[in-house]
């Protein structure tokens, strides 16, 4: 039986299929993860764990070309972007190796009575990570690296279209010297996922994916009293209030929308522009988007490749067609060839339209005209999502004010594509419940044990 296959979205060709684990193999994986945790999480030194995470980062760098080629084959990521993703994954792993001692240092408490008290952090046990397809290396390492440093063991379930990359990454963890069972790649079915979540050996679950997937996993985890971390969708606002360089803002807007072929949870998707700048911004933004050609992702200078699959392009096409039927205007794009989707800009979208509430996962943007700051903030917050956001203004006081008012887990002011290993990533509302990256990521699955001595 197989649910896992590499299908090149640029050509539609099925390149390889991978078998799903048998129930017996799932049991072996669970037993191995639990056995490894008794040593890895309980008796190994933090410096030892950090050194293996550092070696894992080095192997990502050494194998960056191989990994990048796999990403292009699996999900159509432009090759230069794929190389950048591998480098970023290595940076993230090195961050946690560098900060391992800090992450696990005792935290003294100023107590009211005599004696001492500290918070001591320790591992919980085997964790199940359910990963998406859009960032095959980055998504894995931001979950695995901090938790391995803490001492948890990892069962990694990749997306069905990413079996080759997940296998190559599992090889990296093995070759770095992680003990057997500390990191395992598990190609399992949805039914087997439910079984694993219910298993008492699994201490927690992390999911990056759709709202539907997150809700299903959270329900199963809740029934079994398991901690669950969710990073779900987003419809991030890009708010333009003032600028002294409109051309630079337009380029930032294009970069933020087309990053990863428009398939980034925290990519800017709704462009909210004050009335005095709307016409010029929209004209320049539309022209800039129209100038980008969807092309072969293996070419070094490709900016926009195909969507992850033809089915993904069909879903986006249905959203655009539905918006038009309800009265929206297509300023450019709105068409596809196979999995390749033309950069698209929609205008005249109103709250009554379905697309007003939806996430557009692809190279499609919506532009909105607003009267002032208050209207911009209201529109930005008028969504069920709350992942990231972007604010462009020349007024520092306004930047602080708007950042405080936006309902999101992240606000970037006057810049885009500024993720970094030390910066926490996560959202509110239906965008998620947790934080990854930064020191906060290492707080998700730990026992914060109080030790009080009289």
Order of alpha helices (4+ residues) and beta strands (2+ residues): beta-beta-alpha-alpha-alpha-alpha-alpha-beta-beta-beta-alpha-beta-alpha-beta-alpha-beta-alpha-beta-beta-alpha-beta-alpha-alpha-beta-beta-beta-beta-beta-alpha-beta-alpha-beta-beta
